[in-house]
Amino acid sequence: MPIYLPQLGDDPTLFPDLKEALADPDGLLAMGGDLSVERISNAYHRGIFPWFSQGDPILWWSPSERATIQAGQVHISRSMKRLIKKMSMTVTVNHDFLSVINACAKPRATQKETWITQDMIDAYYKLHLAGIAHSIEVWHEQKLVGGLYGLCIGQLFCGESMFSTMDNSSKIAFIALNQHFKSYSGKEIDCQMQTSHLHSLGVSALTREQFLTTLAKLRGQSVKTGCWDKQPIHIKL
């Protein structure tokens, strides 16, 4: 059965009402437009994000459930605490955004392709240069072994993707982000889709309506100055 979607026009501020999002596939809202800084920023301020594969048109989504966690509420298991206490890894903010997003773009072992296309990499790097997108890096012996990236919308951090080439390094990046964001008055972290990996860290689901209520409260607020300056993060146990 064919799917009929609204086609975005030239105005980067205009998106369909989220009530028009499809139930199958869940959250698919619109197609087309572009990946300009202004359009993507406007999308996130409305609870919408782009997600598409190479060769597909640009697709825009707002799923019926949103995986989220309050800043500062990350669950650290006993085994993870032991690992952190003796770990040889270090964590930083915004030291190498481009390497992080390129590492996230590499297909996983169970995937043949990635949704983080070169166009997406270029778009989110422009968001990074504009001070909107940020990265967390995990290093081992001066080599990048894990990390994540996303957008800061007021006091909400919208996580996009994470990667790991060393056991638990992506979990360490997420724990570090959670604590760091909280320390600078961040309130909530949006993880988009729930996974067992995220669930183990304390991430739970909100309905779209609940998420939009949270977004409306936080998008007009600000984190403390210096949150996204280049700096190390020291995880507290």
C-alpha positions in Angstrom: 0.0 0.0 0.0 1.5 3.4 -1.0 2.2 6.0 1.7 1.2 9.6 1.0 3.4 12.2 2.8 3.3 16.0 3.0 6.1 17.5 0.9 8.1 20.2 2.8 8.4 23.5 0.9 11.0 26.2 0.9 10.1 27.7 4.3 12.3 26.0 6.8 9.9 26.9 9.7 6.9 25.0 8.3 6.2 21.4 9.3 2.9 19.4 9.4 1.0 19.1 12.7 2.4 16.2 14.6 -1.1 14.7 14.8 -0.6 13.8 11.1 2.3 11.5 11.9 1.7 8.0 10.6 1.1 5.0 12.9 2.9 2.7 10.4 5.7 3.3 10.1 5.5 4.9 13.5 6.1 8.6 13.5 6.7 9.3 9.8 5.6 12.8 9.3 6.9 14.4 6.1 9.4 14.2 3.3 11.6 16.6 1.4 13.0 20.0 2.2 16.6 20.3 3.0 19.1 19.8 5.8 19.9 23.4 6.5 20.9 24.5 10.0 17.7 26.5 10.3 15.3 23.7 9.2 16.9 21.1 11.4 16.9 23.4 14.4 13.3 24.2 13.8 12.5 20.5 13.6 14.1 19.7 16.9 12.3 22.6 18.6 9.0 20.9 17.5 10.0 17.3 18.5 10.9 16.2 14.9 14.1 14.8 13.5 15.4 13.6 10.1 16.1 9.9 9.5 16.6 8.3 6.1 18.9 5.9 4.2 21.2 6.7 1.3 19.2 7.1 -1.9 15.9 7.9 0.0 14.3 11.3 0.1 14.8 13.2 3.4 12.3 11.9 5.8 11.1 13.6 9.0 9.8 11.7 12.1 8.1 12.2 15.5 7.5 8.7 16.9 4.6 7.9 19.2 7.0 7.1 22.1 10.2 8.8 23.0 13.0 7.3 25.0 14.2 9.8 27.6 16.0 10.2 30.9 16.2 13.0 33.4 19.7 14.5 33.6 21.5 13.2 36.7 19.3 10.0 36.9 21.5 7.6 35.0 21.8 4.1 36.4 25.4 3.0 37.0 25.5 -0.8 37.8 28.0 -2.2 40.3 30.1 -3.7 37.6 30.2 -0.4 35.7 31.2 1.4 38.9 34.1 -1.1 39.3 35.1 -0.5 35.7 35.0 3.3 36.1 37.1 3.2 39.3 39.9 1.5 37.6 39.4 2.6 34.0 42.2 3.9 31.9 39.8 5.9 29.6 39.3 9.7 29.7 36.2 11.6 28.6 36.0 15.0 26.9 33.4 17.5 25.5 33.6 18.8 21.9 37.2 17.9 21.3 36.6 16.0 18.0 32.9 16.2 16.8 33.8 15.2 13.2 35.6 12.0 14.3 32.7 11.1 16.5 30.0 11.5 13.9 32.1 9.6 11.3 32.6 6.8 13.8 28.8 6.7 14.5 28.2 6.5 10.7 30.1 3.3 10.2 27.6 0.4 9.8 27.3 -1.9 12.8 28.2 -5.6 12.5 24.5 -6.5 12.0 23.9 -3.7 9.4 24.7 -3.4 5.7 24.3 0.4 5.6 24.0 3.4 7.8 21.4 6.1 8.1 24.1 8.7 8.9 24.8 9.6 5.3 27.5 12.1 4.1 24.7 14.7 3.7 23.8 14.1 7.4 27.4 14.3 8.5 27.8 17.6 6.6 24.6 19.0 8.1 25.3 18.1 11.7 28.9 19.4 11.4 27.4 22.8 10.4 25.1 22.5 13.4 28.2 21.9 15.5 30.0 24.9 14.1 26.8 27.0 14.9 27.1 25.9 18.5 24.0 23.7 18.4 25.4 20.1 18.0 27.9 18.7 20.5 30.0 15.6 21.1 31.2 13.5 24.0 34.5 11.6 23.3 36.0 8.6 25.2 39.7 8.1 24.8 42.1 5.3 25.6 45.8 5.9 25.2 45.0 9.0 23.1 42.8 7.0 20.7 39.1 7.7 20.3 37.3 4.5 21.4 33.8 5.7 22.0 31.4 8.7 22.0 28.1 10.2 21.1 26.7 13.4 19.6 23.5 15.3 19.6 21.8 18.7 19.8 21.2 21.0 22.8 17.7 22.5 22.6 17.5 24.8 25.7 17.8 22.5 28.7 17.1 19.4 26.6 19.8 17.3 25.0 18.7 15.4 21.9 21.0 12.5 21.5 21.5 11.2 17.9 23.9 8.3 17.9 26.7 6.7 19.9 29.6 4.3 19.0 32.0 2.0 20.8 35.1 0.2 19.7 36.1 -0.7 23.2 33.9 -2.5 25.7 31.5 -0.2 27.6 33.0 3.0 26.1 29.6 4.2 24.7 28.0 3.6 28.1 30.8 5.6 29.7 30.1 8.4 27.2 26.4 8.4 28.1 27.0 8.4 31.9 29.5 11.3 31.5 27.0 13.3 29.4 24.2 12.7 31.9 26.2 13.9 34.8 27.9 16.8 32.9 24.5 18.1 31.5 23.0 18.0 35.0 25.9 20.0 36.4 25.2 22.8 33.9 21.4 22.9 34.7 20.4 20.5 31.9 17.1 18.8 32.7 16.3 16.0 30.2 18.1 13.8 27.6 16.1 12.6 24.6 17.4 9.2 23.2 14.7 8.9 20.5 14.3 5.1 20.3 14.5 2.8 23.3 17.1 0.0 23.2 18.1 -2.6 25.8 21.5 -0.8 26.0 19.7 2.4 27.0 17.2 0.7 29.2 20.1 -0.7 31.3 21.2 2.9 31.9 17.8 4.0 33.2 16.2 5.3 30.0 12.4 5.0 29.9 9.6 5.9 27.4 7.4 8.9 27.3 4.4 9.3 25.0 4.7 11.8 22.2 2.3 14.1 24.1 4.4 13.8 27.3 7.6 14.5 25.4 6.1 17.5 23.7 5.1 18.9 27.1 8.6 18.5 28.4 10.1 20.0 25.3 7.8 23.1 25.6 9.0 23.6 29.1 12.7 23.3 28.3 13.4 24.6 24.8 13.2 28.2 25.9 15.5 27.7 28.9 19.3 27.8 28.9 22.1 25.7 30.3 24.8 27.4 32.3 27.6 29.2 30.4 30.5 27.0 29.6 28.6 23.7 29.3 29.9 23.1 25.8 33.4 24.5 26.1 36.2 22.0 25.3 36.9 20.3 28.6 37.4 16.9 30.4 34.5 15.2 32.2 35.2 13.4 35.5 32.5 10.8 36.3 31.3 10.9 39.9 30.3 7.7 41.7 
